[in-house]
Amino acid sequence: MPIIRASEVGEYVYCARAWWLRRVVGREPAGQARRDLGTLRHARHSRAVALSGGLIWLAGLLLVVFVLLLLFG
């Protein structure tokens, strides 16, 4: 008995014909290069968001240090 993954169930619910073409006929959907590029761009954006969060934290820390130096320095 073949195993059907959860992602395949989602694909079937979205478009049963696309699922059938991939699973039964063996055809792959067009535009794989475009999806790969989108995945790459999302990964880059994720890294940029993580970096900006770290920079915001660092800016807050430097602001606290600056205020402490003004008050006690």
MODELLER restraints for C-alpha pairs under 7 A, 6 or more apart:
rsr = mdl.restraints
at = mdl.atoms
rsr.add(forms.Gaussian(group=physical.xy_distance, feature=features.Distance(at['CA:11:A'], at['CA:19:A']), mean=5.99, stdev=0.5))
rsr.add(forms.Gaussian(group=physical.xy_distance, feature=features.Distance(at['CA:12:A'], at['CA:19:A']), mean=5.18, stdev=0.5))
rsr.add(forms.Gaussian(group=physical.xy_distance, feature=features.Distance(at['CA:21:A'], at['CA:27:A']), mean=5.59, stdev=0.5))
rsr.add(forms.Gaussian(group=physical.xy_distance, feature=features.Distance(at['CA:22:A'], at['CA:28:A']), mean=5.66, stdev=0.5))
